[in-house]
Amino acid sequence: MIIVDTSIWIEFFRLNPDYVLKLTPLLENRQVATLEPVFAELVYGSKSIKDKNVLMAYWNVLPKIRLPEGYLLDAAEFAYSHNHQNLGIGLIDTILIKVTIENDAKLWTLDKKLIKCMNERFLV
């Protein structure tokens, strides 16, 4: 399973051919799972109702990793214990890290801070 970070989705929805070519087969083979915080960031940054509707259409069909009640607090504790605040890692990125590790998944991101703090085996 691959968890795709907001940075990759942005390139995909901008129709950057490098990302469209790589992500499309993963989507078709249902190898991508997503999280509500990632799509919340995308919807929050959408520029038009059309863009928002496209995002929501993807959200509605993608496999999801559901976050249980209390997960945000657990992620905050995880961030604290791993010094994420001082590394410039925010709460949503901490959630991505924690979910990736817990699900023995891969994270695909362009975020240099995320890449730097992740074990290579968890990165695409």
N, C-alpha and C positions, 0 to 999 in steps of 0.2 A: 504494500500500500504506500502511496505517495501523498503527502500533504503538501499542497501548493500554497505558498505564501502570497500575500497580496501583491508583492512586487512582480511576481511571475504572471498573475492574473491580469495585472494592468497591461503588461506587454502583449499578452494574448488578446485582450479586448481592443487593444490599439492595432491589432492585426500585424504585429511585428512577425514577419515570416519565420524567423528562427524559432520563435516560441509557438507559433501556430503549428508548425511542422512537428515539433517535439511533443506538444501537449495533446494534440488531436488524437493520435493513436492511443495514448494513455487513457483519455476520456472514453474513447470507443470501446476499449477493453476493460473499462470500469476499474482501473488501477488507481484512480484518484479519489481521495476522500477529502471532505472539507469540514470546516468548523464554522459555527455561527459568527464568531468574532471576525473572521476573515471576510466573509460576505457583508457583514455589518460595515466594515471599513470601506468596502467597495461601493456599497449603496450610499453610504454617507458622502463619498466623493463623487457620486455620479452627477453629470452636468445637465441631464435632461430626463424627462419621464421615459423616453424611448430607451435610453441607456439603463435606467433603473429597471425597466421591464425586462430587458435582456438579461440583466444580472439575476433578477428574481426567477426567470425561466430556468437558468442554469441551477440556481439554488434548489429549485423544486425537484430537479431530477438527479442531482448528484448524491452519491452515498455520503452520509454524514457521520461524524463522530459526535455524539451527544455528550455534553458536559453535565455531569450530575450536580445537584444542588450542593452548594458549598465549594465548588471547584475554583471559583475566583479567589476565595480566601486561601485555599490550598496553594494556588499558583502564587499568590502574594508571599506566602511563607516560603515556598520553593525559591522565589526570586531573592528573598531576604537571605536565605541560607547559602545561596550561590553568588551573592554580591552583585546581582544584576543591575541594581540602581547605579552603582559606581562604574559599571561597564557600559552604561547607556542603553540597557535592554529594558524596554517597557513591559507593561503587564501583558498585552496581547502577544508580544513576541515570547514572553515567558510561557504563556499558555501553549504556544506552538511548540516550544522546546519540550515542555513537560508531556504533552500529548504524544509527540513523536517518540520520545523515549518509552513512555508507558505502553505504547502500541507496537514497539519495535518496528516503526515505520521509517520512511525516508522523508526528509524535508527538502523541498526545492525552493530556494530563495535567492535573491540577489543582494540581500541585506548583509553587508560586510561584517557588522557587529554580530549578527546571528551566526554567520559562517565561522567567525573566529572563535566563538564560545562553544560550538557544537563538535562533538566527536565525529570524525570523518565518516564513520560507518553509518551515521544517521543522515548524511547529506547525499543528494542526487548529484 
